[in-house]
Amino acid sequence: MSAEETAGVPGLYLRPLRIDPAACSAPDALPLAGGVLGFRACEVIRRNAGRITRTIEPVADLAARQGPNAEIWLNRLAAPRAPFADVAMDRPQVMGVINVTPDSFSDGGDRFDVAAAVADGLAMSEAGAAFLDVGGESTRPGAEPVPLEEELRRVLPVVRGLVGQGAAVSIDSRHARVMAEALEAGARLVNDVTALTGDPDSLPLVAEAGVPVILMHMQGEPRTMQAAPRYDDAALDVFDALTARVEACEAAGIPRERIMLDPGIGFGKTLDHNLQLLEQLALFHGAGCPLLLGVSRKSFIGRLSGNPPPKARMPGSLAAALAGVERGVQVLRVHDVAETLQALEVWRAIAGAEPEPAAP
């Protein structure tokens, strides 16, 4: 049974459209996740026995036309998101990537040294990153698993070093023991590429610890996920999978307010799947959770732009990140923190600009 069925919304999805800052307080619109954007219309999507229909309708009186199921969706799309790990979700935030690995796709080896990882992380925090995401196992396509003792050896000194300087640290791991020891060392939240399915102990651990968690979607596992990913409809299928995980977390005692969702760009997706997910990101606000987007330096950017090496993909990374922000994403997970924050400052200034008064 899919998550939308258990929520009482069988086969129905609403994707916000006509999103812009001016709609945030307009009488014919609704706020998007309680943030700085609003939406005036929705794509009404119905899926039944493999058949998908789509229509576009204004939000005014949409619930009256489509019934109580649509009202459930609209309420979740519009409701403000609670602070996540004490960070406000009413405006876009940035999470800095700290890969303590020799083999990550973009920056493998750059921060394998503890002192370099801590120094770079503190620089990201000083630049304005709300979170620092520390990971000791590469999950790039084709990556081999890392022994637990080695993953712990890599991440724990970095977590301690960053926490000791007041940084808000996320532990990026799919292993319960690593999560537990990083939380004991002071990490504030868990980021799991398997959405707490990769280790049978991870779900009860996070529930008992009472910490926020980021659930990412991945089809398959890193060694094989890019072999031949298939979906009936990428956006709807990923939404269903993630909302099913939200339901499992709630059943285990993790409230929705402590859950953030990540559609997993590049994790078991083709180029077309990634583009569809990016275009339809606003759909995911229907889960009632804040959204994280990780597109920084990823291979789909290279495929769209002549295949530059990962560190030369910052312009494409910024373009994809801002596309996410324009669809209401609350957190951007990035390698280039200062540059992303500069782009966000310009975006905020333009989005908040008032029109000039009309000439008499």
N, C-alpha and C positions, 0 to 999 in steps of 0.2 A: 504494500500500500504506500503510495507516495505521500510526501509531507503535506501537499496542498489538500489531499483527500482527508487526512486526519485533522486538518485545520478546518474542515467543513467547507472547503472551496473546491469541489471536484472538477478537475479539468479546466479550471479558469486561471488565467494569468493577466495581470495588468502591467503594462510597461509605460512609465511616464514619458510624455512627449511635450514638445513646445516648452522646453525647460529654459528659464532665464532668470536673472536676478530680479527683474521688474515684476515677475509673476509672484514673488515671494509673499507679497501682501495684497495682490490684486483680488477683487471680489469674485472674479470668475476663475480663480486658481486655488491650488493648495500648496503649502510649503512642502519641499522635498526633504524628508527625514529631519524636519525641524531646523534645517540649515539656512544658508543664504540664498538658496535657489528655490524657485517655485515651478509648478507645471500646470499647464492649462488643458491638456488632453492626455488621453491614454490610448495605447494600442490594446484593444480587448482581444485576447488570444484564448481560443478554446481548443483543447486537444481531447479527442475521443476516439479510441480504437485505432490509433495511428493517423487519424485525419486531423489536420490543423486548420483552423479558420482564423482570420485576422480582420478586424475592423478598427477604425479610429473614431473616437468619440470625445467630445469635450467633457471635462470633469464635472461641470455644473449639471446636477441632477443625474449623474451617471449611475449612482447607486439606485435611484428610483427606477431607472430604465432596466438595469441589469439584475437587480435584486439584492438580497442581504449578503450574498457571497462577495459581490463587488464591494460592499461596504466594509467587509473585513479587510480586503486588500487596501482600500483607500486609507483606512485608519492606520494600517501598518506603514504604508508609503509615506504618510504625512507626519507621523508621530516623531517628536524629538528623540534623539538618541542620548542615553545617559552617558556621563563621562566614562571613559574606558581607561582603567588603571590610573584614575585621577586626572586624565587629560580630556579636555573639552572636545566633543565631537560635533560642535555646531559650526566648525570651519575646517578646511583641509589642514592636516598635519603631516609631518614627514618622519619616517623611520629610516635610520641609517643602517646600512648593511655592513657587518663586521664578520667577514669570512675568515676563520682561523684555520685555513686549509691550504695544502699545497697544490690543489687541483680543481678549484672552482673555475667555472667557465670564463669568468671575466677577470677576477683579481686573485686567482690562486697563487699563493706564495707571498703576496704583498704584505699580508698581516699574519704570517705564520709565526713570526717572532712576537712574544707576548708584549714586550715594551712597545713595539710598533703598533700592534693592535689597540692597546690602551691609549696611546697618544693620538692615533687617528680617530678613535671613538670619542675621546674628549674634545677633539677639534670639531667633530660633527655636532656634539652636544652644545658646544659654545656657539656654533653657527646657527643653532635653533632647532636641531632635531628633537622631537618629543620622545622618541624611543631609539634605542640602539639594539639591533637584532644580532646576537652572537651565535654563530653556528660553527660546528667542528666537523661536519660531514657534508661533502658536496652531494647535491641531489641533481646535478646536471644530467641530461640524457646520456645514458651509458655508464653512469658512475657506479663503482663497486662499493658495497657497504664497508664501513669503518668499524673495527673492533671497539667495543664499549670503553675499554680502558684507555684507548688512544683518543677517542672523542672526549672523554673526561679530562685527559691530560691537556688537550688543546684548549678547552673552553673555560674550565674553572678558574685558572689564574686571571684570565681576561675579564670574566664576570666579576671577580673580587676586585680587580683593579678599577673597573669602571664604577661599580657600586660604591666603592670607597670614596670616590670623588663626587658622589651624588647623582650619577646618571641613572635614568630609568631603563633597565636592561630587560630585553626579551630573550629567552632561550629558544633557539631554532633547532629543534630536535624531534625525532620520531621515536625516541626511546625513553621509557618511563624513568629508568635510573638516572639518566642524564638530566631529565627534567627535574627530578627530585633533588639531586645534588646542586644543580644550578639555583633552584629556588631557595635551598638552604643557604647558598652563598650570597643571596640577596636579589636574584632576578625577580621581577615583578609580574611577569606574564609568560605564557608558553605560546610558541608558534610552531604548529605541527603540519607538515606537508601531507600527512595521511589523515588529517581531521580526527585524530585520536583513535585510529583503527590499526595502526602499525604495530602496536604493542598492547596486549590485553590488559596490562596494568596501568596504561596511561589515562584512560577515562576515569577510573576510580581515584587515581592519584590527584588529578586536577580538581575533581569534585571535592575531595577531602581537603586539599590545600586552600580552596576558596579563592583561587587566582583567576584572572581573565585568560581567555584562550582564543587564539586565531585558528580557525578551521579552514584549511586549504583543500581544494579539489584537485585530485590527480587520478587520471585513468591509468591503472597499472602501477608499476613501480619503476624507479629511475633507470634500471638497466634495460627495460623493454618498453617503456611507455611511449616512445616515438615510433615503434615498429609499424603499427597500422591502426592508429586511433580512429574509432568510428562512433558516431552519434546519430540518432534519429533527427534531433534538432539540438545543436550544441548548447545554446543558451538555456533552453527549457530543461534539457537533461542535466546540465550542471546545477541549475537552480534546484531541481528535484533532489539531486544527490546531497547538496549542501543542507537543504531544509530538513531532509531526513536525519542528517547528523545533528542538526540543532535539536530535533525532537529527541534523539537518543541522549544528548547531553542533558536536556531538561529532565528526562526520566531518571538520569543518574544523579540529579541534584545540582546541576550547573544552570543557573538561571540565564535566560536569554540576554539579560543586561550585561553578562560577563562574556558574551560571545561576539566575535568579529568574524566576518566571512571573507575569503579570498578565492576568486574563481580559478586561480591557478593557471594564468597565462603561460603557455609553453609546456605545461605538464600533461602529456598525453593529449595534445591538440595539434592539428595541422595549421598551416598559415590561415586557411579559410576559417577554421574554428576559432582561432585567436581573434581574427577581425570581427567575426560575428559576436563574440563575447564582448569585445570592446565597444562595439556599436550599441549593444543591448544591455550595458551595465546597469542602467536605471531599473531594469526588471528586478535586480537582486535586492533592492530596497524593500521589496515585498516580504522579505523574511523578517523584517523588523529589527535587524542588526546593523551596526556600522560595517562599512566595506573597506577592505584593504586592496590595493592594486599594486602588483609587482611586475613592472614592465622594463625596468632599468636594464639597458644594454642587451636585451634578449635577442635571440637569433632571428625572430620574425622581423625585427627592425633591420637587421642586416639583409635579409632576403628582399625587403622592399626598397633597399637603397644601395645596391651594388656590392653587398657583402663586405663592408669595412670591418676591421677587427673590433672586438667588443668595446675597447676603451675609446674608439672613435665613433661610438653610437650615441653620444650624449644629445645631439640635436633631435634625433628620432625619439630618444627616451623622453625628452621634455615634451615633444609633441603628443606622444601617447599618454603621458601623465596628465597633461592639461585636458586632453579629451576625456579622461576619467573624471577629472575635477568638474568638468562641465556636465557630467552625468551624476554628480553628487557624491563621488567617492570621498570618504573621510580621511584615509591614511594612504600615503604614497611610500612604498618601500623602495629606496633608491641607493645607488652607490655615490652619486654626486649631490651631496646634501646642500651645500651653499648655492650651487647653481639652480637646483630645484626650488629652493626657498626664494631666490631672486625672481624666478619665473612666477611663483605664486604671489609674491608681493605685487608684481605688475598686473597679474590677472585680477587680484582683489581690487586694486585701484580702478581698473577699467570697469569691473563688474559693479562697483559701488558708486561710479560717477553719476552725478545728477545731470539731466539735460539742461541746456541753456534755456533761460526763459524766452518765450516767443517775443519777437519784436512787436512794439505797438503798431 
